[in-house]
Amino acid sequence: MTSYYLDHLQYLETEAIHIMREVAAEFERPALLFSGGKDSICLLRLAEKAFRPSDIPMPFLNIDTGHHFPELNEFRDRRAAELGGKLIVRTVEDALAKGIANATPGQVSRNHLQIPTLLAAIEEFQFDCCIGGARRDEEKARAKERFFSFRDSFGQWDPKNQRPEIWNLYNARLNPGENMRVFPLSNWTEMDVWEYIRKEKLEVPKIYFSHPRQCVRRGGQWVPATDLVPPKSGEQVADLIVRVRTIGDIISTGCVESPADNVDDIIAEISIARVTERGSRADDKVSEAAMEDRKKAGYF
Amino acid sequence: MPVPLHHPVDLLRFSTCGSVDDGKSTLIGRLLYDSKSLMEDQIEALERSADITGGGQINLANLTDGLRAEREQGITIDVAYRYFATPRRKFIIADTPGHVQYTRNMVTGSSSANLSIVLVDARLGVIEQSRRHTCIASLLRIPHLVVAVNKMDLVNWSEERFNEIRDDFEAFLPRLDMKDVKFIPVSALNGDNVVDPSPHTPWYPGPTLLGHLEGVHIGSDWNLADFRLPVQWVNRPNNPKDHSLHDFRGLSGQIAGGIVRVGQPLMVLPSGFSSRVKEIHTPEGRVDEAFCPQSVTIVLEHDIDVSRGDVLVDPSALPGCSQDLHARVCWMHPRPLQAGKKYHLKQSTQSALAIVQSVDHRINITTLDADEESNELAMNDIGEIHLRTSKPIVFDGYANNRLTGSFILVEQGTNATVCAGMLYPPTEIARPEYRDFCI
């Protein structure tokens, strides 16, 4: 091999940086969605690299369901402060109080309530573009989504009518009220994300690593035992050594039993894993089109 | 737990294209399944949908048909991307559907591919669709082509049949300028020669499909000859804490061709201002040399006027720079392309208005010959047009550089992306007004 050669991580990095810079150049009021999860941690590093020595020229936005892992929010706030970035947090709690979002009676999950909360935040700050960390390998509706995913003035995605994306030419044109979601990590896999975390020595929230936690068996998986949905009688509760593979709300995130307490071990674990990452997210199991339906309504 | 070895693994992007019955989904399913890239919950989901809708039959197409409408109608609507890896390489598959919007989808899925797989049914041989697919691959200048002769089990693994198909195919290849074409006899259904070598083809000495995908040399697929940096974004720190950065002015972009070194003279087009490279910053830090397709930030020795849309080039290898463009285009919208209409043009990082001066003719996509003269192009047509832009565009011929030789047109008002264009080489190179100008 000559030295004029990029390995897969360098290639994915250069592609993602190109996309970040297109956003900075083509949009007036972009925001970067930052949750503190592993994908958005990579996103943040790519943004640092794309724009340095300048500061990242956009604020960070997070939609807090109120059911986040506390470790995640702590990490989110600290990282944003370290980077000197402006972090905007809008909460489902607040959206409920203001009547922007309405809870479905009897439903505890707030996953779907992120949609009106996010759309309200976009309107409040007049964001024309939100950069997100979604990847195409996560889910099959996402496998069809573009890097630049156009949303109409209702925030909706129309999968049947997407703009063709050809070469590296992204059509960023919008009419007033319309919005773009941009996904620089589209071509990354779960493995790429962890390899990048290792290569860049990125800090991730501790809950990705093996730790003791009281869990309750629900829907075929172990979820954290919390006061939000206390264990019912008859439900199996156990103290386990677990880690989380993907982070959703605390009430629906499956914990996997694992001794992996460092990035190398996680990479080794994923390389022999026989279940996809989203196999541990109850919010995706509702139906075959769960993600597609949420995206059509304006989800990330 | 053992830690996997780290060694450089590169990335191959390939596209597959085909119609419902030629076994494309089966082939992809086979690649994923036999290379152990399918997970248990994915297989479970397949089985679940088989019980509900498929009469118990697992349909590997459900792996890629991710949208509700696709599953309802049993058709594939849009390009789907799939990812898998072997210890030697990572792969991105752009799986493009073969029906209605064949050309549009294939162009979308293949524009940045290193390789494309044409599936040929061994019973049917080379049919119009195989030619069409190959012609589009040639138009897009996909560097490598694989002709997978599928369903070999249904022709008794006949070497003669395989050779016949190869000869048929090779008969129309010379006019297409495809440099690397590989023929592989396979049975996607049974897995022969997909991941594992087949016991039925002792007469075939070559690699399996996966073996070929892992081994094909893609190091020279980028243009490393003529330096081009379309400026994406000007990097000027606001109120930096580090005072040495007060005067920092970097030009950020992805190198679209060639190699750049510190100290090298550069010219800015269209203006023609000249300077030298003072610093090169890459994602991995400051370097003396960078190359296509790295994303970089370059600092010049002189403080000259450069902004987004300008192109930094090697003055000894100048591109074209003109308001008159001649191109082959693929039309992607139900409203036809007509002479006299105006569109937004985006080429590398340059944006301009463009008026269609003339639609010269349509191109027959099974032969690449000029078809009847036509003054409009309909959806999925490929044709030749002349454009006039509102300002000079810096460009290369598409054959020379896929990144600086391509453009899109966007419809005014709706903002729909309606056209993919591939430029003919410039008739003359850039002749900037201020050739000798230097601050």
Interface residues (C-beta under 8 A of the other chain):
Chain A: M1 T2 Y4 Y5 L6 D7 H8 Q10 Y11 L12 E13 T14 I17 H18 R21 E22 A24 A25 K49 A50 F51 R52 P53 S54 D55 R136 D137 E139 K140 A141 R142 A143 K144 P159 K160 Q162 R163 P164 E165 I166 W167 N168 L169 N171 R173 L174 N175 S186 N187 T189 M191 D192 P259 A260 D264 D265 I267 A268 E269 S271 A273 R274 V275 T276 G279 E288 A289 E292 D293
Chain B: M1 P2 V3 P4 P8 V9 D10 L11 M39 E40 D41 Q42 A45 S49 L63 T64 D65 G66 L67 R68 A69 R71 I77 D78 V79 A80 Y81 R82 Y83 A85 K90 I92 R104 V107 T108 S111 S112 G219 L224 Q232 W233 N235 R236 P237 N238 P240 D242 L245 F248 G250 S252 G253 Q254 I259 H281 P283 E284 F291 P293 Q294 S295 R308 M332 H344 K346 Q347 S348 T349 R402 L403 S406 F407 I408 V410 N415 A416 T417 A420
